[in-house]
Amino acid sequence: MKHLKTSRSPISQQAYVPKPPENLETIGGTVTVQINGETITVPFGTTILEACRMADIYIPTLCAHEDLGIGGHCRLCLVDVEGMRTLQASCAFPITSPIKVKTSTTAVRKARKHIMELLLSEHVGECYACVKNGNCELQTLAKELGVDHFTFGHRTESKFPVDRSSYSVIRDMDKCINCRRCVRTCIDLQEVGCLEAIGRGAETHIDTFMSKPLADVICINCGQCINRCPTGALYANDPSDEIWRAIEDPTKHVVIQTAPSPRAAIGEEFGLEPGISVTRELNTALHRIGFDRVFDTNFTADLTIMEEGTELLTKLKKALVDGDKDVKLPQFTSCSPGWVKYIEHFYPDYLDHLSTAKSPQQMFGAVIKTFYAEQAGIDPEDIVSVALMPCSAKKFECNRPEMTSSGYKDVDYGLTAREMSNMIKEAGLKVPDLPQSDFDNPFGLGSGAGLIFGATGGVMEAALRTVYELVTGKEVPFENLRIEPTRGFEGVKTSSILLEDCVPEYSFLNGVTLKFMVAHGTANAKKVMEMLVAGELSDVHFIEIMACPGGCLGGGGQPIPTNARIRAARAKAIYAEEEMLPVRKSHENSHITEFYRKFIPEGPCSQKSHELLHTHYTKRGKFIV
C-alpha cells in the first residue's frame, strides 16, 4: 500500500475541502482508495486527479494547472467512480471516503474523445500557422485521443476579431476553448481581473470589461495568462520580423542585452531539463544569427543597485537626520514593469513610494544610445537596441513614451525567451550544441548580484550586499554572501538586518535595524499594499516586489510549461551560476566604476544620472522626466 503526501505550490489556490463525516474511518486524516485496482492512501480532500498524479497514473486535462485552483471546465479528465451514475471530472472530485476509480474504461475513452471532438468543432485556425504549433496542449491531446476527423463539423469562419492593441499580449479568441485558465490566472493567481467569462451556454466566451481592447483595460502585461493558455488564444506580441530586417540592414548596428532569467530557462526550448543555464552558449548563438554586439543585462542590474541603493540611503538620511516628513518610506523596487503597471492601476496614490530608478532593461537602452554610441563612434540613430527578457511586460515598458531619455527610443524591441529560441531555430542552430563565448565589452562584466535579479528576492539580496558594505565597511554577515531570508518562494517574506559600527559618513544609521520585505506575484503585492494602506509598514524601509510568481524566472515570456518545480529548478541554476562569478557585489564591478568615471563622474543619483537613469511620477501616475 502506498502512503502519499500532497505537494501543493505555495502560490496555488487551495481547493475547498469539506469536513469529513463523523463516521469516516481515517488514520491521520487520510483516506484509502482503489484506482485501477491499486490501493493507495491519500490525504483527506485530495482530488482524484491529484491522487492519480501522485501514483503516476496519467489522466488528460486541459483546464487543470498546478498553479491554479479547481476548474472542472474542460471535462477531459473524466473517470469512472464505482456507484456514480455518470462519469466524474477527476479534477473536481475531492476524496472524502473510500472509493473505487477506473481511469481507462471504454466509456471513459469514448467520452474523452467526444469532448475533444466537440472542442475542435468550435476551434478556428490553421495549426501550421499557429504560434503554439508543436507546443499546443489541444493539438497534443487530440492526437493522443485518436481524433483524426471532425465528427461534429469544424467552424471555419472567424467569430472574434484578433485583438492586437497591446504591446505585450495578443488575443485570438477563435482559438479559445473556454478552459478559463487565463481567467483563473488573472483573478486568482495575480488578482488583477481583466479577463472574465461572458455569456451563457453556447454563447460563453472569455472577454474583457465591456469587450474593450486589452490595451484599454487594467491588464498589467505580465503575460501569466499566456504561460497557462493551452492553445494559441493568447500569445506575446512578437517583433522578430522587424529584428530580422534590422539584422539584415547593413546600415544598422544591432545590439542585444540578455537578462539572467532567459539564460537559465531557454535551454528548455531545446530539450534540456529545467535548471540548466546556457549563458555562454547563447552568446555564441546570438553572434551567429547576426547581432553585432551581445551585452549582459547584469551590468545595468549592478547600475540599478548603485542608483537604487544610493536613493534609499539618501531617503533614510532625510528622514532620520533632516526630519523630512515628505520622505516616502518604505521604498519599493521599480524594476518590474508589471508591478509598476499594477500600482499605477490599483494604488496610484502610493506611486511616490516607488524608487525612481529605471529597470535594468531601460537603463541599458539609455546607456547604449549615449555612452556606448559615443565610445564606439556610432550615430545612435543607426543603433537598434534589442532586449532578451523573461517578461512580456518589458515589451510595454520599452514602448512607454517617456522611455526616450537618450533622445531616441531607448530600447527598440523586447524579445521573450520563447521568441528568441524561435529565431535561433530559424537560423538552424541548437543552443546546447554550440561552443561557449563571452559577452562583449564595454558591458561584458556583470556581477553575481546582478545575476540573481532573476529570482524573487534577488534584487533585495543584491541591494543588501552593497548597502550593508557601504554603510558598515563590512560584508553582510551571511555565509558566502547568501542572504537566506530573501530567498525561497514564500509569497511575502519579512526580515531585518542590524546596522552596527557604521562608517563616519553613515553614522546616523548606527544601531538602526534595516527592515525589508520581499513579495512575488501581484496577489502578494496586493497583500503588501493593503498593509501599507492600513499603516502597518511604518517600520519597514525597503520592499522588493516582482509581478510574476517566482520573480523573473517565472515571467510571462519564459518557456512553457511552468510550475513550482520548474521555477525552483531555474532558481537553482541562477544561484549556482552566481557563485561561480569572480565579482558578486555590484559596487565591486570595475566596469561600473569605469562607467561612472567616464560618463557620470558626479556619481549615482546626480543630476545627470537622474536625467538618464531615473524616471519620476506625479501624483496622478503620469511620468515626468
Secondary structure by P-SEA (a helix, b strand, c coil): cbbbbbbbbcccccccccccccccccccbbbbbbcccbbbbbcccccaaaaaaaacbbbbbcccccccccccccccbbbbccccccccccccccccccbbbbcccaaaaaaaaaaaaaaaaaccccccccccccccaaaaaaaaaccccccccccccccccccccccccccccccccccaaaaaaacccccccccccccccccbbbbcccccccccccccccccccccccccccccccaaaaaaaaaaccccbbbbbbcccccccccccccccccccaaaaaaaaaaaacccbbbbaaaaaaaaaaaaaaaaaaaaaaacccccccccccbbbcccaaaaaaaacccccccccccccccaaaaaaaaaacaaaaaaccccccbbbbbbccccaaaaaaacccccccccccccccccaaaaaaaaaaaccccccbbbbbbbccccccccccccccccaaaaaaaaaaaaaaaccccccccccccccccccccccccccccccccccccccccccccbbbbccaaaaaaaaaaaaacccccccbbbbbcccccccccccccccccaaaaaaaaaaaaaaaaacccccccccaaaaaaaaccccccccccccccccbbbbcccccccc
